[in-house]
Amino acid sequence: MSEASNIIVPDGFTLHTENTSHILLESNEAFLNPVQEFNRDTSVACIRVWSEELNRAKEARWRQNQEKKARKAKEGAAKKRKVETEEAQPPEEPSAAEAAPRDAGAPSGDAKPEGKPPEPYRFVLLEALSATGLRSIRYAKEIPLLKYVIANDLSPSATAAMKRNVDINDLGPTPESSPSATPHPGKVRINEGDACTLMYSHREEKNRVDVVDLDPYGTAAPFIDAAVQSVKDGGLLCVTCTDLSVLATTNYPEKCFSNYGGVPVKAEYCHEAALRIVLHTLSTSASRYGRYIEPLVSLSIDFYVRIFVRVKTAPLEVKKALTKTSAYYICSTCQSFYEQPLGRVIEKTQAAGNTNYLFKIQNGPPVTDKCPECDSALHMAGPMWSGPLHDKDFVTKVLEHLEANEDKYGTAVRMKGMLTVAQEELDVPFYFTPAKIASFFHCTTPSLEDIASALLHAGHKISRSHACAGSLKTTATRQDVHSIFRSWIKLHPVKMENVSETSPARRLLQKEPSFVANFQKHPDTVTPSGKVKLVRYQENPTSHWGPGTKAVGGSKRKRGKDDM
């Protein structure tokens, strides 16, 4: 029945097909945004690669344990033979027939560890806000190592839609074949209830799930505390936030602080700052329970952010979270940023080889009350995550998986482009675009290649940023970037009569460059992703695209008499 041609579409419904999954949609019954197919494709790929890596790690640990047991058995047998030899009187030379049974049980030098390899580890996934159930259905059909999905929604109409969609994809409970047989609960198990209540019911260690997926309409903030407690040690937490009007602008700083515990950035790199603010929220939420996060992939996509982090337990790593958190002073005019870490760590290695970590507060502030570059006012942003956004090895494995399974993802071309840029991205905050900085100086805009070459000749590293087309990230300070622009202006002068005496641009132009930039083309300006034709930055997929309209029909549970 899961074939699209065999599905009967009732009146008032439309059939939506995505990859091998099919769902029936009724107006305002449950929320689905077709534009989010890229999000779902990326999620399937990342969770699948994570599960395969987890399975390999468990198999490797099993082999190590088996080899350890084999070594111990071999050493024990050798000691036993030695004791028997020492205690025994010198016997007559045994015949070959007599010696054979005695030596038969002795392990040989190249003995292999015994025992049947364990079955592949199959994991449990909890999708807290499932709506139509499309995401859960795709997970169940496309991830081989998935045991089952718990698909939850508070809305009765959404759970009714889920049940219908799960059934047409043949993923629901199977009926009893005989009176004595136990029915199979199905690969997608539907739950109607509050997302936080469900996740808190899984916070005991024996009840935790392997993967938690949060994909709400708007902010994920109310669900994060429950999510970080319900995921297993080494498990995966996937988070989407679509409230970029809060995260990536300064229109609602009070709302951003109440949701995420940080203040947003007013600058062109606001989308990267949005990622770092959400990561900060995940880190601090996990830290309260002795856990820490390892960002695997953190993407700013269209109108939302999508983040995949591994959650682990380790007291020392929880302490190190202090050194991966910073506030930033942001210039209100030239957008220069000045990092203020919240703490630092001193490592002391003892003679025995042990390392002690001493955590200290950080001196500050790094600047005065005015921007050193243009003498404009500064605003505070953060605190936010200042560590890496991606795990390069993990992104490489996702790209390898994508290369081998390109036909299984409808948005594979875009996935390959964005993940390749993410793989090359430098682990530094933040990016800039030459056009934006040229506007601060009122000068002609140099090409991306010119600026990249100048930075490379000056001894700095560069990369692109997945979050913005035409952007660069660099290990150079913003002061060094401005010096390159001042060198550019020496070659392409600005008409000073067009610049106001009180303009910040005049203050930027009055400074001399700290070094002479070399704009001759550098061979490393072309990154590996630039050597092949990739769709690194997608155009708007449809007209009037965006987060979509929230479903209103049956979105709230009606109060019964027992609730009064």
Buried (B, 14 or more C-beta within 10 A) or exposed (E): EBEEEEBEEEEEBEEBEBBBBBBBBBEBBBBBBBBBBBBBBBBBBBBBBBBBBBBEEBBEEBBEEBEEEBEEBBEEBEEEEEEEEEEEEEEEEEEEEEEEEEEEEEBEEEEEBEEEEEEEBBBBBBBBBBBBBBBBBBBBBBBEBBBBBBBBBBBBBBBBBBBBBBBBBBBBBEEEEEEEEEEEEBBBBBBBEBBBEBBBEBBEEEEBBBBBBBBBBBBBBEBBBBBBBBBBEBBBBBBBBBBBBBBBBBEBBEBBBEBBBBBBBBBBBBBBBBBBBBBBBBBBBBBEBEBBBBBBBBBBBBBBBBBBBBBBBEEEBBBBBBBBBBBBBBBBBBBBBBBBBBBEEEEEEEEEEEEEEEEEEBEEEBBEEEBBBBBBEBBBBBBBBBBBBBBEEBBBBBBEBBEEBEEBBBBBBBBBBBBBBBBBBBEBBBBBBBEBBBEBBBBEBBEBBBBBBBBBBBEBEBBBBBBBEBBBBBBBEBEBBBBBBBBBBEEEEBEEEEBEEEBBBBBBBEBEBEEEBBBEEBEEBEBEBBEEEBBBBBEEEEEEEEBBEEBEEBBEEEEEEEEE
